[in-house]
Each structure stands twice: as C-alpha cells, then as structure tokens.
Amino acid sequence: MHNNSVPNLQRIRVTLDFEVLEDSFHPRQIDYHSLFDINSEQEKLTVTVEDLSGLVDTLWEQSYDVGNNYEYDSSLHSI
C-alpha cells in the first residue's frame, strides 16, 4: 500500500469588490494568511490588490449606458 504524505491541494480564486470610503479600508494592511488560516508550509496564497478608484466613474457610465449603443451580453451574466 502506498502512503501518500502530500495532501491533496485544491486551487480556488475568490474575487471581492469593495466600494468603500477612502479612509475606512486599507487592504494592504490585512494579514491574508492569518485571515484565511493559510498554512505557509503546505499552502500558497497570492494576493493582488488593485485600486480601481480612477475607473469607477467610467465603469459605472459604461455599465448603465442608456444610449443606443447598449447591448446585453447574456454570456457574461452569472448566477
């Protein structure tokens, strides 16, 4: 019988979008390893923090465009 000492790992991506007041949230100060209880000897965590502040108004306008150029792409709809 073969005894496999390496645990079965799974790969998961979680995306969180926050729209918060400027001075109320500091994502670069969060200890994500501790928050998600990541065992650094066996598990790996990659954290990417993107500041989308400059894009919010543009994205909002594109998402809610009521002009003739608006098309709904059902393939992008998720449940």
C-alpha positions in Angstrom: 0.0 0.0 0.0 1.3 3.4 -1.0 1.2 6.1 1.8 1.0 9.5 0.2 2.2 12.1 2.7 1.5 15.0 0.4 -2.1 16.4 1.0 -4.5 16.9 -1.9 -4.5 20.6 -2.6 -7.2 22.5 -4.5 -6.8 25.8 -6.3 -9.5 28.4 -5.6 -9.8 32.1 -6.7 -12.1 34.4 -4.7 -12.8 37.9 -6.1 -14.0 40.6 -3.7 -15.0 44.1 -5.0 -15.3 46.8 -2.4 -16.7 50.3 -2.8 -15.7 51.9 0.5 -14.8 55.4 1.9 -11.2 56.3 1.2 -10.0 56.4 4.7 -12.0 53.5 6.1 -10.4 50.4 4.4 -6.7 49.6 4.0 -6.4 46.2 2.1 -2.6 46.3 2.1 -2.6 46.2 5.9 -4.5 42.9 6.1 -2.7 39.7 7.0 -4.4 37.5 4.5 -2.5 34.3 5.5 -3.9 34.7 9.0 -7.3 35.8 7.9 -7.8 32.7 5.7 -5.8 30.4 8.0 -3.2 29.5 5.3 -0.5 27.0 6.4 2.6 28.5 4.7 4.5 25.2 4.8 2.0 23.4 2.6 -0.4 26.0 1.2 0.2 29.0 -1.0 -1.7 32.3 -1.1 -1.3 35.0 -3.7 -2.9 38.4 -3.0 -3.5 41.0 -5.7 -4.8 44.4 -4.5 -6.0 46.7 -7.3 -7.1 50.3 -6.7 -9.8 50.9 -9.3 -10.8 54.3 -8.0 -10.0 56.1 -11.3 -12.0 53.6 -13.2 -15.2 53.6 -11.1 -16.9 56.5 -12.9 -16.0 55.2 -16.3 -17.2 51.7 -15.5 -20.4 53.0 -14.0 -21.2 55.0 -17.1 -20.4 52.1 -19.4 -22.5 49.6 -17.3 -25.5 51.8 -17.2 -25.4 53.4 -20.6 -29.0 54.1 -21.8 -28.0 55.2 -25.2 -28.4 53.2 -28.5 -25.0 51.5 -28.1 -26.1 49.4 -25.1 -26.1 45.6 -25.8 -26.8 42.9 -23.2 -24.4 40.0 -23.4 -26.1 37.0 -21.8 -22.8 35.1 -21.7 -21.5 37.5 -19.1 -24.4 37.0 -16.8 -23.7 34.8 -13.8 -25.9 33.4 -11.1 
